[in-house]
Amino acid sequence: MAETLIFTLVFKSLWFTVYYLYVMDAERRLTGIVSLRELVTSQPEQIIGEIMTRDRVILKL
């Protein structure tokens, strides 16, 4: 799954640059973010939940 995601992002990056991915739960709520650098350099057996950043800032406008 991660290989497919990385390939898709690299292919699409011909049009724009992606540095971070949003991690969503089954109800499509934001649960964290992960940088592509962290994803690419992580161990293959690591799950996204282990490498993602859960702290986030919420702004109300």
Residue, then its C-alpha position, 0 to 999 in steps of 0.5 A: m500500500a505504501e509503495t502505491l501511495i508513494f508512486t502516486l504522489v511522485f507521479k502527481s508531483l510533476w504538477f505540484t510538490v507534496y511534502y506531507l500526507y494527511v492521515m484519516d481514520a475510518e470516519r474520515r476524521l484527521t488523526g495526524i500527518v506524516s511527512l514523505r521524508e519520514l514515510v520513505t525513511s521508515q522501516p517497511e514493517q512500521i505502521i503509519g500510526e507509529i511515524m505520524t505526528r498526532d499533534r495538530v493546530i486547529l484554527k477557528l476563523 
